[in-house]
Amino acid sequence: MPDSSPNPVKPPALRPGDTIGIIAPASNVNRSDFLAGCEALRRAGYQLVYLDSIFDRDLYFAGSLDRRVREMENMFARDDVHAIVCARGGYGANYLLNKIDREKILANPKIFIGYSDLTCMLTYLTDAGLVTFHGPMVAKDWVHDDGVDLVSWQSALSQTAPWTVPVNKEAKSLIEGEAEGILYGGCLSIFVASLGTPYQVRAEGKILFIEDVAAKPFQIDRMLMQLKLGGHLQNVRGLIFGEMLDCRQSPDQVHTLEEVIKRIVGDLNVPVAYGVRSGHVSSGNITLPFGVPAKLSSRANEVSLIILESAVSG
């Protein structure tokens, strides 16, 4: 599978009143959460479409594999759909990787948004040349009044000029420096699950965003070491860690996750930031575009991330 294209395919910008298609490529969906998230998206000014079968269940999946593949391909093919937002993550998107018609998707580029288990689909499509978006999902973040960072949502999906990510004030620098590169990434657990397959993470030359949830520090250590020992961090230009929500051994642990991370990546000689709130977060999920150039500045008193060109076309 090729690395992300130097001339990425940018989907058309999302405008007020446009139609968002909602899909469930992974775990089954809680109906009440889903409908609450849909109502929030409607209040934000969008029209919505989804298939009645989105509430299907097959074991822990959102229906059969065939249903989930057809749903995704259908939403990309529809002329009336301007963006595609995943209902939730969970588990199961990896089943689609060798089933979906990637060429059909690239021929009908659209905004595609998700995180967590959807990391495998984000990296798969980004590596194929399509700009994708790591951001809030319908039955998760849109359910909560403070679940979505609307500034980054609108900038990432609608702005056709460079913009600055509204990094939350809790973000900090672990290793100082500046770097430019293609922004790329997702959930650490899914990165590691992809190794040894044709769909493994391709972080070389990238500014790599890494996040996870409810993983103990030694588990984060083990996964980062697996990436490092496999050479997958060798040529990254910078690292940005997410909020790393609930990634603690116990309430009284004497070490911090920041110390664990610095021990592993400190010899890479790249800037490292920590605590940028995208993906699994406590509130205000930031939308990050993957596949476009960005500039990371990690300083003692500030972390900044500038998206150097638009992620969408006019």
C-alpha positions as CSV (number, residue, x, y, z in Angstrom):
1,M,0.0,0.0,0.0
2,P,1.5,3.4,-1.0
3,D,2.4,6.1,1.5
4,S,0.2,9.2,1.7
5,S,0.3,11.2,-1.5
6,P,2.4,14.4,-1.8
7,N,-0.7,15.8,-3.5
8,P,-3.5,14.6,-1.3
9,V,-7.1,14.4,-2.4
10,K,-9.0,17.0,-0.4
11,P,-12.7,16.5,0.0
12,P,-15.1,19.4,-0.7
13,A,-15.7,21.7,2.3
14,L,-18.7,21.2,4.5
15,R,-21.1,24.1,4.6
16,P,-24.1,25.0,6.8
17,G,-27.2,23.1,5.5
18,D,-25.1,20.3,3.9
19,T,-26.0,16.7,4.5
20,I,-23.9,14.4,6.7
21,G,-24.2,10.6,6.2
22,I,-23.8,8.6,9.4
23,I,-22.3,5.1,9.4
24,A,-21.5,2.4,11.9
25,P,-18.5,0.4,10.6
26,A,-17.5,-1.1,14.0
27,S,-19.5,-1.9,17.2
28,N,-23.2,-1.8,17.6
29,V,-24.9,1.5,18.4
30,N,-27.0,2.6,21.4
31,R,-30.2,4.0,19.9
32,S,-30.8,6.7,22.5
33,D,-27.2,8.0,22.3
34,F,-27.3,7.9,18.6
35,L,-30.5,9.9,18.3
36,A,-29.3,12.5,20.9
37,G,-26.1,13.0,18.8
38,C,-28.2,13.3,15.7
39,E,-30.3,16.0,17.3
40,A,-27.1,18.0,18.3
41,L,-25.9,17.8,14.7
42,R,-29.2,19.1,13.4
43,R,-29.0,22.0,15.9
44,A,-25.5,22.7,14.5
45,G,-27.1,23.3,11.1
46,Y,-26.7,20.0,9.2
47,Q,-29.1,17.6,7.5
48,L,-28.6,13.9,8.3
49,V,-29.1,10.6,6.5
50,Y,-28.5,7.1,7.7
51,L,-29.7,3.6,6.9
52,D,-32.4,2.0,9.0
53,S,-30.0,-1.0,9.3
54,I,-27.5,1.1,11.3
55,F,-29.1,-0.4,14.5
56,D,-28.5,-4.0,13.4
57,R,-26.5,-6.3,15.6
58,D,-24.3,-9.2,14.9
59,L,-22.4,-10.3,18.0
60,Y,-20.8,-7.0,19.1
61,F,-20.8,-5.5,15.6
62,A,-23.2,-3.1,14.0
63,G,-24.7,-5.7,11.8
64,S,-23.1,-8.1,9.3
65,L,-19.8,-7.3,7.5
66,D,-21.7,-7.1,4.2
67,R,-24.1,-4.5,5.7
68,R,-21.2,-2.4,7.1
69,V,-19.3,-2.5,3.8
70,R,-22.3,-1.6,1.7
71,E,-23.3,1.2,4.1
72,M,-19.8,2.8,3.8
73,E,-19.6,2.5,0.0
74,N,-23.2,3.8,-0.3
75,M,-22.5,6.9,1.6
76,F,-19.3,7.7,-0.4
77,A,-21.2,7.1,-3.7
78,R,-24.3,9.3,-2.8
79,D,-24.3,12.7,-4.5
80,D,-26.4,14.2,-1.7
81,V,-24.0,13.3,1.1
82,H,-21.2,15.9,1.8
83,A,-19.5,14.3,4.8
84,I,-19.5,11.0,6.6
85,V,-19.3,10.8,10.4
86,C,-19.0,7.5,12.2
87,A,-21.5,6.7,14.9
88,R,-19.0,5.2,17.3
89,G,-15.9,3.1,17.5
90,G,-15.6,0.0,19.6
91,Y,-14.3,-2.8,17.5
92,G,-14.8,-4.1,13.9
93,A,-13.6,-1.6,11.4
94,N,-10.6,-3.8,10.5
95,Y,-13.0,-6.3,8.9
96,L,-13.7,-3.7,6.2
97,L,-10.1,-3.1,5.1
98,N,-9.9,-5.8,2.5
99,K,-13.5,-5.6,1.5
100,I,-14.3,-2.0,0.7
101,D,-13.7,-0.7,-2.8
102,R,-11.0,1.9,-2.1
103,E,-11.0,3.2,-5.7
104,K,-14.7,3.9,-5.5
105,I,-14.1,5.9,-2.3
106,L,-11.2,7.9,-3.9
107,A,-13.3,8.6,-6.9
108,N,-15.9,10.2,-4.6
109,P,-13.9,12.0,-2.0
110,K,-15.8,13.1,1.1
111,I,-15.0,14.3,4.6
112,F,-14.6,11.2,6.7
113,I,-14.5,11.5,10.5
114,G,-13.9,9.1,13.4
115,Y,-11.4,8.0,16.0
116,S,-10.6,5.0,18.3
117,D,-11.2,1.8,16.3
118,L,-11.7,3.9,13.2
119,T,-8.0,4.7,13.3
120,C,-7.4,1.8,10.9
121,M,-9.7,3.3,8.4
122,L,-8.3,6.8,8.8
123,T,-4.7,5.6,8.2
124,Y,-5.8,3.3,5.4
125,L,-7.5,6.1,3.5
126,T,-4.8,8.7,4.4
127,D,-2.1,6.3,3.1
128,A,-4.1,6.0,-0.1
129,G,-4.0,9.8,-0.5
130,L,-7.3,11.0,0.9
131,V,-7.3,13.6,3.7
132,T,-9.2,12.3,6.7
133,F,-10.3,13.7,10.0
134,H,-9.7,12.5,13.6
135,G,-12.7,14.0,15.4
136,P,-16.0,13.7,17.2
137,M,-18.5,10.9,16.6
138,V,-22.3,10.9,16.7
139,A,-23.2,8.6,19.6
140,K,-20.2,9.7,21.7
141,D,-19.1,13.3,21.6
142,W,-22.1,14.9,20.0
143,V,-24.3,13.5,22.8
144,H,-22.7,15.9,25.3
145,D,-23.1,19.7,25.5
146,D,-19.3,20.1,25.9
147,G,-18.3,17.1,23.8
148,V,-17.2,18.9,20.6
149,D,-14.7,21.6,20.0
150,L,-16.7,23.5,17.4
151,V,-13.8,25.9,16.4
152,S,-11.6,23.1,15.2
153,W,-14.6,21.3,13.7
154,Q,-15.5,24.3,11.6
155,S,-11.9,25.2,10.7
156,A,-10.9,21.6,9.7
157,L,-14.1,20.9,7.7
158,S,-14.9,24.3,6.2
159,Q,-11.8,26.6,6.1
160,T,-9.9,26.8,2.8
161,A,-6.8,28.5,4.3
162,P,-4.2,27.7,6.9
163,W,-5.4,27.7,10.5
164,T,-4.2,27.3,14.1
165,V,-5.6,24.4,16.1
166,P,-7.2,25.7,19.3
167,V,-5.0,23.5,21.6
168,N,-6.4,23.2,25.1
169,K,-4.5,25.0,27.8
170,E,-3.7,21.7,29.6
171,A,-1.4,20.6,26.8
172,K,2.3,20.7,27.7
173,S,5.7,20.2,26.2
174,L,7.6,17.1,27.1
175,I,10.5,17.7,24.7
176,E,11.0,21.2,23.2
177,G,11.5,22.0,19.6
178,E,9.7,22.7,16.3
179,A,8.9,20.5,13.4
180,E,7.0,20.4,10.1
181,G,5.5,17.4,8.4
182,I,2.3,15.6,7.4
183,L,0.0,15.2,10.3
184,Y,-1.1,11.6,10.8
185,G,-2.1,9.2,13.6
186,G,-4.8,7.9,15.9
187,C,-5.2,5.4,18.6
188,L,-2.0,3.6,19.8
189,S,-3.7,0.3,20.4
190,I,-4.9,0.2,16.8
191,F,-1.5,1.2,15.5
192,V,0.0,-1.9,17.2
193,A,-2.8,-4.2,16.1
194,S,-2.0,-3.2,12.5
195,L,1.7,-4.2,12.6
196,G,2.7,-7.1,10.3
197,T,-0.3,-6.5,8.1
198,P,-0.6,-4.7,4.7
199,Y,-2.4,-1.9,6.6
200,Q,0.2,-1.1,9.2
201,V,0.8,2.4,10.4
202,R,3.2,4.4,8.2
203,A,4.6,7.1,10.4
204,E,7.9,7.8,8.6
205,G,8.4,11.5,8.0
206,K,5.2,12.5,9.8
207,I,4.1,14.5,12.8
208,L,2.5,11.6,14.6
209,F,-0.5,12.1,16.8
210,I,-0.9,9.3,19.4
211,E,-3.8,8.8,21.9
212,D,-5.5,6.0,23.8
213,V,-7.8,5.4,26.7
214,A,-7.7,3.3,29.9
215,A,-4.4,1.7,29.2
216,K,-2.0,1.4,32.1
217,P,1.4,3.1,31.8
218,F,3.3,-0.2,31.4
219,Q,0.9,-1.0,28.5
220,I,1.5,2.3,26.8
221,D,5.3,1.6,27.4
222,R,5.0,-1.8,25.8
223,M,3.1,-0.5,22.7
224,L,5.4,2.4,22.2
225,M,8.4,0.1,22.5
226,Q,6.9,-2.3,19.9
227,L,6.6,0.7,17.5
228,K,10.2,1.8,18.3
229,L,11.8,-1.6,18.1
230,G,10.0,-2.2,14.8
231,G,11.5,1.0,13.4
232,H,8.2,2.7,13.0
233,L,9.2,5.8,15.0
234,Q,12.7,6.1,13.5
235,N,12.0,9.0,11.1
236,V,9.0,10.8,12.7
237,R,9.4,14.5,12.7
238,G,7.4,15.2,15.9
239,L,5.1,13.5,18.4
240,I,1.8,14.8,19.8
241,F,0.2,12.7,22.5
242,G,-3.5,13.1,23.3
243,E,-5.2,13.5,26.7
244,M,-4.5,9.8,27.4
245,L,-7.7,9.6,29.4
246,D,-7.6,7.3,32.4
247,C,-4.2,5.9,31.5
248,R,-3.1,5.2,35.1
249,Q,-2.0,2.2,37.0
250,S,-3.7,3.3,40.2
251,P,-4.7,6.5,42.0
252,D,-1.5,6.3,44.1
253,Q,1.1,5.5,41.4
254,V,4.4,7.2,42.0
255,H,5.3,7.6,38.3
256,T,3.6,9.7,35.7
257,L,2.8,8.7,32.1
258,E,4.8,11.6,30.9
259,E,7.9,10.1,32.5
260,V,7.2,6.8,30.9
261,I,6.8,8.4,27.4
262,K,9.9,10.6,27.8
263,R,12.0,7.5,28.6
264,I,11.0,5.8,25.4
265,V,11.0,8.7,22.9
266,G,13.6,11.0,24.5
267,D,16.3,9.8,22.2
268,L,14.4,10.4,18.9
269,N,15.5,14.1,18.9
270,V,12.1,15.4,17.9
271,P,9.7,17.7,19.7
272,V,7.1,16.0,21.8
273,A,3.9,17.5,23.1
274,Y,1.4,15.9,25.5
275,G,-2.3,16.4,26.4
276,V,-3.8,17.6,23.1
277,R,-7.5,16.8,23.5
278,S,-8.6,14.8,20.4
279,G,-10.1,11.3,20.3
280,H,-10.8,9.8,23.7
281,V,-11.2,13.0,25.8
282,S,-13.0,14.3,28.9
283,S,-14.6,17.2,26.9
284,G,-14.1,19.4,23.8
285,N,-13.0,16.8,21.2
286,I,-10.6,18.6,18.8
287,T,-10.9,17.8,15.1
288,L,-7.5,17.1,13.5
289,P,-7.0,16.7,9.7
290,F,-4.7,13.9,8.7
291,G,-2.7,14.0,5.4
292,V,-1.9,17.7,5.3
293,P,1.2,19.5,6.4
294,A,1.4,21.0,9.9
295,K,3.8,22.8,12.1
296,L,4.3,21.7,15.7
297,S,5.9,24.0,18.2
298,S,6.6,22.5,21.6
299,R,7.9,25.0,24.1
300,A,8.1,25.2,27.9
301,N,5.2,27.6,28.1
302,E,3.2,26.8,25.0
303,V,2.2,24.0,22.6
304,S,1.0,25.2,19.2
305,L,-0.1,23.3,16.1
306,I,-0.7,25.1,12.8
307,I,-2.3,23.4,9.9
308,L,-0.2,24.9,7.0
309,E,-2.8,24.3,4.3
310,S,-6.5,23.7,4.1
311,A,-7.7,20.1,4.5
312,V,-10.7,20.7,2.2
313,S,-11.3,22.2,-1.2
314,G,-13.5,25.2,-1.9
